[in-house]
Amino acid sequence: MESVAAKKRKVSTTCISDDIAFSILSKLPFKSIKRFECVRKSWSLILSENPHFMNMFYKNLLSNSHRYPYYDGASLLLKDLELGKEVFYSIYGERFENKVQLDFTNPFANRFNFRIFGFGSINGTLCLHQDDYNGKTLLWNPSTHAIKLIPPTPYELVESSIDEDVEDFDSIDDTSYLHGFGYDELRNDYNVICYVSIMGEHAGYGDMTLDPFWKIYSLRTNSWRILDVFDMPYSLACIDGTQVYMNGVCHWLCEEEEDSQDGPCLVSFYLSNEKFFITPVPSYLDDCFDVQALWINLVVLNGAIALISYHEETTNFHISILGEYGIKESWTKLFLVGPLSCIERPIGVGTKGEIFVIRKDKELVCIDLSTQMIVELVYKEVNSIDRIVIYKENILPIGGISLFFWSAVAVFLVCGYCLAVGVLEVSSVDPTVFLGSLQACFLRLPCGLAKFTAVVFSSV
């Protein structure tokens, strides 16, 4: 009879072949693959020295992008300028042959043009801001036509951030730079994050640069407060597409500062605990911050943060993906697409990572990363297209998800109650039995909803 020790030795020498293991690994999210590199020596170099594995991974990455919940039911939103007026369209279909104009009423009578902030909508809500990131900001839900203006920073908040005696200043001016827009699932709240610089005219010393600070806006309270963070990198450049939100975390790119030894980096800010990670950008992407020469976008690609850059001189696109926040070495270059000398300028990224560009012949086309081919689109009206972002429709009101739901359920219960009472008056049903059943249903409701419904019942 075979001994236990012999059985253990036999089991320990049995393992899955690399071909099967690579097939399984190629279907995993990028972050998981990076973590599993330490399991076996043959796995440690699969992302850099195994072209067969990379081909499998590319195929699965691009084909599965639409399965990421962020993209379920999503279309694309296109911003154009027609006769000096901002126009937004939702475009969808296999070749984006369908176009629907969205109802956007500029609250400032077109005195200000707005830019779309970030990678796309969050729960159906878009963040729009003035051209210089330092103007008016609003939230807009195209499905409900609701617009919420974000209030300016209260002067008292700016004063509270100044260590010096504010009475010694003749004037104090603050400048806000929009960095993040996201949804805090823990608090059921939308947040806007800004970096604030302050200049003051001192009565004795003249113009002074005062200490900057970070502020965060809460839609639930409709108010700003100072963030308790220090040394969080910021960007004063107005680069569209260098901000993205995913799973409760706001990300933004920062260019290299003249007074800092640090190079370009990615900042990842967690809304739930207000902590942040800094991930340096690798050297082969450092020149992406030459705004005059290049185009750069942060995107969500199959549940991971990816960086797409276009180099004008070589007309190449570089696509890199991030494996772990805070670790520079976890950036991995996935694709090099090009050269594509026919491109005039990129304008956005789609749900599968396809890159939308304006060709030199003024046609709107997209680059399919799975084939690295240019795809002709049905949509041909290229006037002054500004950007294309991802848009997912949501009919719930801005910031009123819970209230909307509770109100609807409460109204349903009250209507059912009133109807039932009317039926009882003309039937032989025992009222005591009916009310007992209703009470049992009522006690099964969540505490908050039960209290809310009780208030409504008391007024009937």
C-alpha positions in Angstrom: 0.0 0.0 0.0 1.3 3.4 -1.0 2.5 5.5 2.0 1.1 8.9 2.9 4.5 10.5 2.3 4.7 9.0 -1.2 1.2 10.4 -2.0 2.3 13.9 -0.9 5.3 13.7 -3.1 3.2 12.6 -6.0 0.7 15.4 -5.5 3.4 18.1 -5.1 5.0 17.2 -8.5 1.7 17.5 -10.3 1.0 21.0 -11.7 -0.9 22.7 -14.4 0.9 23.3 -17.6 1.9 26.8 -18.6 -0.3 26.7 -21.7 -3.4 26.1 -19.5 -2.3 28.5 -16.8 -1.6 31.3 -19.4 -5.0 30.7 -21.0 -6.6 31.2 -17.6 -4.5 34.2 -16.6 -5.2 35.9 -19.9 -8.9 36.2 -18.9 -8.1 37.9 -15.5 -8.1 41.6 -14.8 -4.7 43.2 -15.3 -4.2 43.9 -11.6 -4.6 40.2 -10.8 -2.0 39.2 -13.4 0.5 41.6 -11.9 -0.1 40.1 -8.4 0.3 36.5 -9.7 3.6 37.2 -11.3 5.4 36.1 -8.1 3.7 32.7 -8.0 6.0 31.0 -10.5 9.2 32.0 -12.3 7.7 31.3 -15.7 4.8 33.8 -14.9 7.1 36.6 -13.9 7.9 37.8 -17.4 4.7 36.9 -19.3 3.8 40.6 -19.7 7.1 41.5 -21.3 8.6 38.4 -22.9 5.7 36.2 -23.9 4.1 37.4 -27.1 1.7 34.5 -27.3 0.3 35.3 -23.8 0.1 39.0 -24.7 -1.9 38.3 -27.8 -4.4 36.3 -25.8 -4.5 39.0 -23.1 -5.1 41.8 -25.7 -8.0 39.9 -27.3 -9.7 39.2 -23.9 -9.0 42.8 -22.6 -10.7 44.5 -25.6 -13.5 42.0 -26.1 -14.4 42.1 -22.4 -14.3 45.9 -22.0 -18.0 46.2 -22.6 -18.7 43.7 -19.7 -17.4 46.1 -17.1 -20.5 47.4 -15.3 -19.5 51.0 -16.0 -20.3 50.4 -19.6 -23.6 48.5 -19.4 -26.1 50.4 -21.6 -23.6 53.2 -22.2 -23.5 55.3 -25.4 -21.2 58.2 -26.4 -21.8 61.8 -25.8 -20.5 64.3 -28.4 -20.0 68.0 -27.8 -20.1 70.2 -30.8 -20.4 74.0 -31.5 -23.0 75.1 -33.9 -23.5 78.8 -34.8 -21.7 79.7 -31.6 -24.0 77.6 -29.4 -23.0 74.4 -27.5 -24.8 71.3 -28.7 -24.6 67.9 -27.2 -25.5 64.6 -29.0 -25.9 61.0 -27.8 -24.5 58.7 -30.6 -24.9 55.0 -30.6 -25.2 51.9 -32.8 -22.7 49.5 -34.4 -21.1 52.3 -36.4 -22.7 55.1 -34.4 -25.3 55.7 -37.0 -27.9 56.9 -34.5 -27.8 60.5 -33.2 -30.1 62.2 -30.7 -29.6 65.8 -29.6 -29.7 66.3 -25.9 -31.6 69.2 -24.3 -29.0 71.4 -22.7 -30.0 74.9 -21.6 -27.0 77.0 -20.8 -27.9 78.7 -17.5 -25.8 81.7 -18.4 -27.5 82.4 -21.8 -24.4 81.2 -23.7 -22.2 83.9 -22.1 -19.9 81.1 -21.0 -18.9 77.9 -22.9 -18.6 74.8 -20.8 -16.2 71.9 -21.1 -16.9 68.3 -20.1 -14.8 67.3 -17.1 -13.4 63.8 -16.7 -13.9 60.6 -18.7 -17.7 60.6 -18.8 -20.9 60.5 -16.7 -21.2 59.1 -13.2 -24.7 57.6 -12.5 -25.9 59.6 -15.5 -24.5 62.9 -14.2 -21.9 65.0 -16.1 -19.7 67.7 -14.6 -19.3 70.8 -16.8 -17.0 73.6 -16.1 -15.8 76.9 -17.7 -12.9 76.9 -20.1 -10.2 77.7 -17.6 -11.1 75.3 -14.7 -11.4 78.4 -12.5 -14.9 79.5 -13.4 -18.4 78.2 -12.9 -19.0 74.5 -12.4 -22.3 72.7 -12.7 -23.7 69.1 -12.7 -26.1 68.1 -15.5 -28.2 65.0 -16.0 -29.2 64.9 -19.7 -32.0 62.3 -19.0 -33.9 64.5 -16.5 -32.7 67.9 -17.9 -31.7 68.7 -14.3 -28.9 71.2 -13.7 -27.2 71.9 -10.4 -24.9 75.0 -10.1 -22.0 74.4 -7.7 -21.8 77.4 -5.4 -18.5 79.5 -5.2 -16.1 79.1 -2.3 -17.4 81.1 0.7 -15.1 83.9 1.7 -15.1 82.7 5.3 -13.6 79.4 4.1 -10.7 81.1 2.4 -10.2 83.3 5.5 -10.1 80.3 7.8 -7.2 78.8 5.8 -5.0 81.9 6.3 -2.5 81.8 9.2 -1.9 85.5 9.1 -4.3 88.1 10.5 -6.7 88.7 7.6 -7.3 92.3 8.8 -3.8 93.2 7.7 -4.8 92.5 4.0 -6.5 95.1 1.8 -7.7 92.3 -0.5 -7.5 88.5 -0.8 -8.1 86.7 -4.1 -8.5 82.9 -4.4 -8.3 80.8 -7.6 -9.8 77.3 -7.7 -8.6 74.5 -10.0 -11.0 71.6 -10.6 -9.3 68.3 -10.1 -11.9 65.6 -9.3 -15.5 64.7 -9.7 -16.9 61.4 -8.2 -19.5 59.6 -6.2 -18.9 58.4 -2.7 -20.9 55.2 -2.4 -20.3 55.0 1.4 -22.1 58.4 2.0 -24.3 58.4 -1.1 -22.9 61.7 -2.1 -21.4 63.4 -5.1 -18.1 65.3 -4.6 -16.1 67.9 -6.4 -12.4 68.4 -5.5 -10.5 71.6 -6.1 -7.0 73.0 -5.5 -7.1 76.6 -4.2 -4.3 79.1 -4.6 -4.4 82.4 -2.7 -3.0 85.8 -3.4 -3.2 88.7 -0.9 -2.4 92.4 -0.9 -0.8 93.1 2.5 -1.1 96.6 3.9 2.6 96.6 4.8 4.3 94.1 2.5 2.3 94.4 -0.8 1.4 91.3 -2.9 1.9 88.0 -1.1 1.4 84.4 -2.1 -0.4 82.6 0.7 -0.5 78.9 1.5 -2.8 77.0 -0.8 -5.3 74.4 0.3 -7.6 71.7 -1.0 -11.4 71.9 -0.8 -14.2 69.4 -1.4 -17.8 70.0 -2.3 -20.7 67.8 -1.0 -23.9 67.7 -3.0 -25.8 66.4 0.0 -25.0 69.5 2.1 -24.5 71.8 -0.9 -21.4 73.2 0.8 -17.6 73.3 0.6 -15.1 72.4 3.3 -11.3 72.3 3.6 -9.7 68.9 3.0 -7.2 67.7 5.6 -4.5 66.7 3.1 -0.9 67.8 2.7 1.5 67.6 -0.2 -1.0 66.2 -2.6 0.2 66.9 -6.1 -1.8 69.3 -8.2 -2.0 70.5 -11.8 -2.5 74.0 -13.1 -2.8 72.9 -16.7 -6.2 72.7 -18.3 -5.8 69.4 -20.1 -9.1 67.7 -21.1 -9.2 64.0 -20.4 -6.5 63.8 -17.8 -9.0 63.0 -15.0 -11.0 59.9 -14.5 -13.3 58.3 -11.8 -13.5 54.6 -11.0 -15.0 52.8 -8.0 -15.0 55.6 -5.5 -11.6 56.9 -6.5 -10.8 60.1 -8.4 -7.6 60.1 -10.5 -5.8 63.0 -12.2 -2.5 63.4 -13.9 0.0 66.0 -12.7 2.8 67.5 -14.8 6.3 68.1 -13.4 6.6 71.2 -11.2 9.5 73.6 -11.6 10.1 73.7 -7.8 9.8 69.9 -7.3 12.2 67.1 -7.8 9.4 64.7 -8.6 8.4 64.0 -12.2 4.9 63.6 -13.7 2.6 61.4 -11.6 -0.9 60.0 -11.3 -2.8 61.0 -8.1 -5.5 58.6 -6.9 -7.8 60.1 -4.2 -10.2 57.9 -2.3 -13.5 59.7 -1.5 -14.5 57.4 1.3 -11.5 58.0 3.6 -10.0 61.0 1.8 -6.6 59.3 1.4 -4.5 59.5 -1.7 -1.8 57.5 -3.6 0.9 58.9 -5.9 2.0 56.8 -8.8 5.0 58.1 -10.8 4.6 58.1 -14.6 7.4 56.0 -16.3 10.1 57.8 -18.3 8.8 56.7 -21.6 5.7 58.7 -21.0 7.3 61.8 -19.4 7.0 63.8 -22.7 3.2 63.4 -22.7 3.0 66.6 -20.7 4.2 68.7 -23.5 0.7 70.0 -24.1 1.6 71.9 -27.3 2.8 68.7 -29.0 0.8 65.8 -27.7 -2.6 64.5 -26.6 -3.1 62.4 -23.5 -6.1 60.7 -21.9 -6.8 58.7 -18.8 -9.4 56.0 -19.4 -11.1 53.0 -17.7 -10.2 49.9 -19.7 -11.9 46.7 -18.5 -11.8 47.8 -14.9 -8.3 49.2 -14.9 -6.8 52.7 -15.2 -5.1 53.1 -18.6 -3.2 56.0 -20.2 -3.4 56.7 -23.9 -1.1 59.3 -25.5 -0.7 60.5 -29.0 2.8 61.6 -30.2 2.5 64.1 -33.0 6.0 63.8 -34.4 5.8 60.0 -34.8 1.9 59.9 -35.2 1.9 56.9 -32.8 -0.5 56.1 -30.0 0.9 54.6 -26.8 -1.5 52.6 -24.6 -0.3 51.7 -21.0 -2.2 50.2 -18.2 -1.7 50.5 -14.4 -1.5 47.4 -12.2 -1.1 48.8 -8.7 -1.6 52.3 -7.3 1.6 53.8 -5.9 4.0 51.5 -7.8 5.7 53.1 -10.8 6.9 49.7 -12.1 3.3 48.4 -12.4 2.7 50.5 -15.5 2.9 48.2 -18.5 2.8 49.3 -22.1 0.2 47.3 -24.0 -0.1 48.7 -27.4 1.9 50.9 -29.9 -0.5 51.9 -32.7 0.8 53.7 -35.8 2.2 55.5 -37.5 -1.0 57.1 -38.6 -0.1 60.2 -40.6 -3.7 60.9 -41.7 -4.8 62.0 -38.2 -5.4 65.7 -37.4 -6.4 65.3 -33.8 -7.9 62.8 -31.3 -11.1 63.8 -29.5 -12.0 60.9 -27.2 -12.1 57.2 -26.2 -15.0 54.8 -26.4 -16.2 51.9 -24.2 -13.9 49.3 -25.7 -10.9 51.6 -25.8 -11.5 52.6 -29.4 -9.9 56.0 -30.1 -12.0 58.6 -31.9 -10.1 61.0 -34.1 -10.7 63.7 -36.7 -8.8 62.9 -39.9 -7.1 65.5 -42.0 -10.0 65.2 -44.5 -12.3 66.4 -41.7 -13.9 62.9 -41.3 -14.8 61.5 -37.9 -13.4 57.9 -37.6 -12.2 55.6 -34.9 -9.2 53.3 -34.4 -10.1 49.8 -33.4 -7.4 48.6 -31.0 -8.1 44.9 -31.6 -7.3 45.2 -35.3 -5.4 48.5 -35.2 -7.4 49.6 -38.2 -9.3 52.8 -38.9 -13.0 52.3 -39.0 -15.3 54.5 -41.0 -18.3 55.8 -39.1 -21.8 56.8 -40.3 -21.6 60.0 -38.4 -20.0 62.5 -40.8 -21.1 65.9 -39.6 -17.8 67.3 -38.3 -18.3 71.0 -37.5 -16.3 72.0 -34.4 -16.4 68.8 -32.4 -14.8 69.4 -29.1 -14.9 66.0 -27.3 -16.4 62.6 -27.1 -17.0 61.0 -23.7 -18.9 58.0 -22.4 -22.4 58.6 -21.3 -24.7 56.2 -19.3 -28.3 57.3 -19.0 -29.9 57.5 -15.6 -33.4 58.9 -14.9 -32.9 59.4 -11.1 -32.5 63.0 -10.0 -29.1 64.5 -9.2 -28.2 63.7 -5.6 -31.7 62.5 -4.9 -31.6 58.8 -5.4 -32.7 57.8 -1.8 -35.3 60.5 -1.5 -36.7 59.7 -4.9 -37.0 56.0 -4.1 -38.4 56.5 -0.6 -41.0 59.0 -1.9 -42.1 56.6 -4.6 -42.5 53.7 -2.2 -44.3 55.8 0.4 -46.8 57.1 -2.2 -47.3 53.6 -3.4 -48.1 52.4 0.2 -50.4 55.3 0.9 -52.3 54.8 -2.3 -52.6 51.1 -1.6 -53.8 51.9 1.9 -56.5 54.3 0.7 -57.7 51.9 -2.0 -57.8 49.0 0.5 -59.9 51.1 2.9 -62.3 51.9 0.2 -62.6 48.2 -0.7 -63.2 47.2 3.0 -66.1 49.5 3.2 -68.0 47.6 0.5 -66.8 44.1 1.2 -67.0 41.5 4.0 -63.3 41.4 4.7 -62.5 41.7 8.4 -60.7 45.1 8.9 -58.7 43.7 11.8 -57.2 40.9 9.6 -56.3 43.4 6.8 -54.7 46.0 9.2 -52.7 43.2 10.9 -51.3 42.1 7.5 -50.5 45.7 6.6 -48.7 46.2 9.9 -46.7 43.0 9.3 -45.6 44.3 5.9 -44.8 47.7 7.4 -42.5 46.2 10.1 -40.4 44.5 7.4 -39.5 47.8 5.8 -36.0 49.4 6.4 -36.0 51.6 9.5 -35.5 54.8 7.6 -38.2 54.0 5.1 -40.7 52.9 7.8 -40.2 56.3 9.6 -40.6 58.2 6.3 -43.8 56.2 5.4 -45.2 56.7 8.9 -45.0 60.5 8.5 -46.8 60.3 5.2 -49.5 58.0 6.7 -50.1 60.4 9.6 -50.9 63.1 7.1 -53.5 61.1 5.2 
